[in-house]
Amino acid sequence: MLKRISISAAMTVVLGLLAVPLAGPASADPPTDFWQHKPFLNMAHAGGAYEAPANTLFAFKKAVENGADQLEMDGYVTADGEFVVTHDLSPNATSNIAETAYAGMTVDEMTLAELKTLDFAHKFSPGKGHYNYDPTDPHPYRGMALADGPEPPEGYERNDFRITTFREVLETFPDTPLNIDMKAPRSNPAMATAAANVLAAIMADYPERSEDVIVASFFQGAMERFHELLPEHQALSASEDVLLPYALQGTPINPTPVALQPPDYYDYAGLTVQPVQLLRTRATRDGYAIHVWPGNGSVDGPALWQKMIDQGADGFFTDHPAALNEFLCIKRVPRPDGSARQCADTVPTALKIGPAKGKIKAGKKRTVRLTVRATAGDGPDSFRVSLRSSNKRVTLPRSVTVRLTTDAVTGVATGTTKVRLKARKNAKGKVRITAAGQSLKATSVLKVKKAKGHRR
């Protein structure tokens, strides 16, 4: 297990190993300021791989409906020269290819027509995506890509569950910012460089998308080839090859990017280094946005999102765009255009009275505690609770209002208030206190103790 250290200690050790000064010249300004000074961006990785079948038009459409600010995707070139959107070179990761005549083939070995016969929702399970595939899991969209399969949901079509080309994405989302990664196996970076030839030809047909479509690759050769072929395209990411030299030595990045896109941590020289902290000062000086994706083992959720915001990241590639939208909504982080996010209503989920059992003395007062728990969203920050006593000689308010406070990390809203009960001197027996509101109910049963010196 790697030892986590402070960024200052990491810098000292790493810079000592490299024997280079931290200072460096300012890099060239980004070709466009489109990505500067934006609120924290909800960037849907593969369209939200835990919420919908990864990299399908269905996933991208759902992500936009659910509040994503940008769509992220990867691509490869097919045997007949089409640039298709998929994270893995083998369709086996997400599709039913193992059950077809194409079993064992990869994207670059198949034509677009052959790939379009496959079901890319085959292995998707809600909340789990296609990861750790288990055939016993629910697969609600399975077969919708196939001509004889179940009908797609209203408003969608079979092609929404098949592999998509990047041209289809551009046509379907003319106003949604995109991030397209030229993918390749680590052992074959030339594949990404060859993909740059195809992607440059595509983007040349969409000059109006020069600013809002970020072209990315892990491989510097692919970035240089794309820029050589289409130098007028303004939105590029820095390749993985140049990120650390820039962070540690200030080495200028060429071609000049608009964004730096590291994981949330690096395993570097035996240390766990936080890239956002490493990059933030230089990136601010040079006008580059920082967009982060979760490294292996990192949990894509509220705690990490908050950490990235605190460190100064400008956006996050998430598999949970609907959940990240709710998180940003609670924190009142606006959309890129400055408008408010559309959030789900606050929904109370639990109501408790404490103690569940207890005692109250006749002629005395006592307090019970009322607690409300809710999934936070856009809606009232309070909850009205009706109260009723089963014993007329034990009185309490007819209702109370519980104010809710939202935890910015967990996204859970809770509230607690005290309810004062009063038992008359002639009260006896038991009393059941019932609290109710929005289909929730809780009870407390108290035994009334006889008052001293009081005759019944």
N, C-alpha and C positions, 0 to 999 in steps of 0.2 A: 504494500500500500504506500503510495507516494505521500510524502510529508507536505502538507499545505503550509506555505510561508507567506509572510507579508510581501507586498509588491516591492517595497524598498529593499528587502533582503534578496529577493529574486533578482532585481536589477543589479545589485552589487555583485552577486555571484556570476550572473550571466555576462555582465560587462567586464568582469575580471577575467572570465574565460576568453572573451573575444578581444580584450585589450584595446577597446575603442572608446572614444569619448562619446557622451550622450548627445552633445550639441550637434546640430546639422543644419544645412541651409534650408530655407523654406522651399517647398516644392511648387510646381506650377499650379496656378488656380484651376479648379475644375472647369471643364468646358461649358457647363451650365450650372446655374444655382437652383435648379428645380428641386434638388434633394436637400438643400440647406434649410435650416431653421424650421423644421417641421416638428409637430408633436410626435411623441413616441408612436411608431408605426406598428400596426397589427399585420404581420406579413405571413400569409397562409402557406406553409410548407407543403408542397404537393397538393395544395387546395385544402389541407387539413386532414392528414392521413389517419387520424383517430376518429374523425367525425364523418368521413365519406370516403369512397374508394379512391385511393391515391392517384393523382395526376389525370383524372377523368374530367370531362367537361361538367359532369354532374357535381363533382367535388368543387370545381372552381365556381360554378354557379351558386352552390350552397354557401361557400365561403363568403362570396360577395353579399348574398342575402343576409348572412349572419354578422356582417360588420367588418370583414377584412379590408384593409387599406391597400394591399398589394398581393398579387399572386406570385408565388415562387414555384419554379419547376426546373426539371433537368431534361436533357434531350440527347438522342443519338440519331445517326443517319441509317436508314434502311438500305437493303440491297439495291433498291431501285432509286436511291438518292433522295428520299423524303426525310425531312427532319421531324421526328416524332417525339412526343413528350412522355418520358418514363424515367424513373430513377435508376432502374436496374437494367443491365445489358441483357439479362435473361428474363423473359416474360414469366418464368415459373414463379417468381416471387409474389406476383399478384393475380395471375390469370389461371385459366384452366388448360394451359398448353400441354401439361403432362397427360391429359386425357385425349389428345388429338394426334393427328399424323405428324405434327410439327414438334413433338416432344424432343427436348434436348437442344433445339435450335435457339440462336440468339437473335436479337433485333437486327443486327447488321447482316444476318444471313437470310432474312425474310423480307418479302416485299410488303408494301403498305397494305395491299389487298389481302395478303395472307394474315397479317397482324390484325386486320379489321374483323376477321372471323372469330377472334378470341374474346372471351368474357373477362374484362379487366376489373370486374367487381366480384369475381368468383371467391376470393379469399378474404374479403373485407367483413369484419365483424365490429359493430358499434362499440366504441370505447377501447378497442384493441387494435383496430386497423387490420392489416394483413400480417402483422408481426406474430411470431410464434403460432403459426397457423394450426388450428385444431378443427378437424372436420365436424366435431360435435357442437362447435360454437354456432350461434345464429348467424346466417348470412342473408340478410333481408333483400339484397339487390342481385343476388345470384341469378344468372340466366336472363336478365333483362336486356343484355346485349345481343342475345340470340333471337333469330327470327321466330322460333317456336317456343320462346321462353315466356315468363310472366310479363304482363304489361307494366311498363315503367309508371312511376307516379305521374299524376296529372301535371301537365306543363313540361314534361321531359320526354325524350325519345330514346330509342335504342342506341343511337350513336353516342349518347351522353355517357354510356357505360363501356364503350370500346376505347381502344387507344386513339389518341387525338394527335393531329399534326400541329406544329406551332402556328402554321397559317390559320388553322381553324380557331386557335385561341385568339390570335390577333383580330380575326373577324368577329368573334363572339364578344370580345371585351375591348371595344375601341377606346373606351374612356377609363379603363382600369390600369394603373401602373403594374408592370410585370417585371419579373426577374428570371432570366433564362440562363441556365448553366450548361456549357458545352462539356458533356460528361465523357469519361473514358476510364478504363481500368488503370490503376497505378503503373502497371507493367507496360502499358501501351499508350503513352501520351500523344503519339502521332494520330490516334483516332480522334482526339479532341481537336487537334490542329486541322485535320481533314474536315471535321464538322464545321469549323470556322468558315470554310469556303462556302458551304451550303447556307449557313445562317446569314452570312454577309449578303448573299444574293437575295435572301428573303427580306431582310431589313431594308435593302435598297429599294424595295417596292413599297415601303412604308416610311417615307422620310418624315412624316408627321409624328412618328413614334420615336424619334431620335433622342428625346429627353426623358420620356417616362418608361422606357424599356431598358433595364440594366442588363447588359451582357456580361456574363461571368464565366470563369473556369478556374479550376485548381491549377491549371498548367499555363505557365507564362508564354510558351510557344503558341498556344491557341489564342491568347489575348493579342499577342503581337501580330499574328496572321489576320485576325478579324480587323484590327485597326488599319493594317496595311491595305486591306481590300476596301474598307469603308471608313476612311478617316473622318468623314462628316458625322458619323454616329457619335453622339456626345456623352451617352451614359454607359460607363464601363465600371466594373469592379476591379479591385486589385487581385491578382492571382495569389494563391497561397505561397508561391515561390518567393514573392517579394515583400510579404507582410512583415516578417520579423526583421529583415535588414532595414526596412523603413522604420519600424518601431524602435529598434535598438541603436541604429546608426544614422537615421535620418536620410538614408539612401533614397533619392528621388524615384518615384514610380513612373515607369513609362511602358505603355501609354498612360496618360494621366487619368486617374479614376474620378468618379463622383462618390464612391463608397468603398469602405473597407469592411470585409465580411468574415470575421474570425469566429471560431467556436467560443463558448463562454470560458473555456480554460485551455491551456496548452500544457502538455507534458514536454518540458524542454530542459535538456541537460540534467534529467533526474529530478526536476522541480515542477510543481504545479503553479503555473504563472497565469495571472488574470489578464487577458489581452486588452480588454476595454480600458483598464487602468494604465496599461502599457502604452496604448495608442492615443488616449484621449487628448493629451496636451498638443501633440503634433497634429492630430486630426483637426482639432479646433483651429489651430493656427493656419492650416492649409485648406480648410473649408471642406473636408471630407466627412460624410456621414459614416456612422458605425452601425452596421446591421449584424446581429449576433444569431448564431444557431446553437442548439444544445449539443455539447460534446457527449461522447459515449459515457453513459452512466449518470449524466445530469438529468434531473427530473424537470420536464417541460411543464411548469405549473406556476402558481402564484408566487411562491418564494423566490424562484429564479427570475421571474418577470420583475419583481420588486428590486431584486439585487441588480439587475441590468439597468433599471431606471436610476437607481442610486449611484451606480458607477458612471452613468452618463452616456449609455448607449442610445441610439436614435431609433431603433426598431428591433424586432425579434421575429425570427422565422419559427412559427409554432405549428404543431400538429393539431392544436385546439383553438382555431380562430374564433369560434363562438364564445368559448370560455374566456379567451383573452379580451374579447370585446366587452364582456360583462365586467371583467376586472378593470379595464380602462374606463368603463362607464362609471363604476363606483368611485374611481379616483378623479372623475371629472376631467379626464384627458380627452380633448376634442378630436374630431376628424382632421385630416391634413388641411382641409379648406377652412378650418376654424369652427365648423358647425358642431353641434352637440351630437353625441352618439345616440343611436336608438337602442334603448336598453329594455330588457325584460322587466316585467312588474315585480316588485317585491312580493314574495310569496311566503307567508308564515308556514312553518313546517312542524313546529312542536310548541306545546303549551304545558307548563308545569306549575303545580302549587306545592309549596313546602311549608310545613311537613305534610306528608301524605296521611299520617296519623299523629294525634297528639291530644292535649288536654287544654281546657280553658276553664277558669274559675268563674263561678256565678258572681255577678256584681263587679267583674273585672274586664279589662281590655287585654287583647293580645294581638300580635302581628303575624300574618302569614306572608310568605314571599311568592310573588307571581313572576314567572320567567317565560319570555317568548323567544323563540329561535326562528330565523327566517333565511331563505336564500335571497341575498340582496340584489337589487336592481333599480330600475327607474320607477319610483312610486313613493308612497307615503313613508316617512321615516318614523311612523308611530303605528300602534296597533290598539284598537278599541276592544276591550274585553268586558263582557257582561258577567255579573256576579249574582249568585242566588244562594240564600240560606234555607235549609230545610226546617229550621227551628225558628219560629216567629219571635222567640225570646232572645235570639242571638242575631244582632243586626250588623250590616256592613253596607258600603256604597253599592248602588245598583250597577255601576260600571266604573272602570278606570282606564286611563290611557297609558300604554307602555311605550316609552321612547326607545327607538332602536339605534344602536351604534354598530357600524360596519367595520370589521377587521379588514384592512386594506390588503393583507397578504392572503388570508383564507377566503375572502369574499363572503363570509358568513355574518349575518346581522343578528345581534342579540340585544335583549333589553330586560331589565328587572325592576320591579317596583314593589313597595310594601303596601299591604291591604290591612287596615285596622278593623278588627272585630270587637264588638261589645256585647257582653252577656249580661242580661238583667239579673237582679238579685234572686228572682224567682225562676231562673232558667234551670232546666234539668234534662237528663237523658243525653242524647247525642245530637250533633249537628253535622250535616254534610254541606260543605261549601263547594259549589259548582262554578267553575269559570268556563266561558264558552265564547267562541268567535271564529268566523270563517271555517266552519266545519271541524274546528278543533275543540276538545273538551278536556278538562282536568278536574279532579276532585280531591278534597281533603276532608277527612272524617275526624272530628274532635269530640272527646268525651267531656261533658260538663261536670265539673267538681262542685259539690255543695259549698256554699259560702259559710264561713264560721258564724255561729250564732243565729243563723237564719232557719226558721221553722218552715217546713214544707207542708 
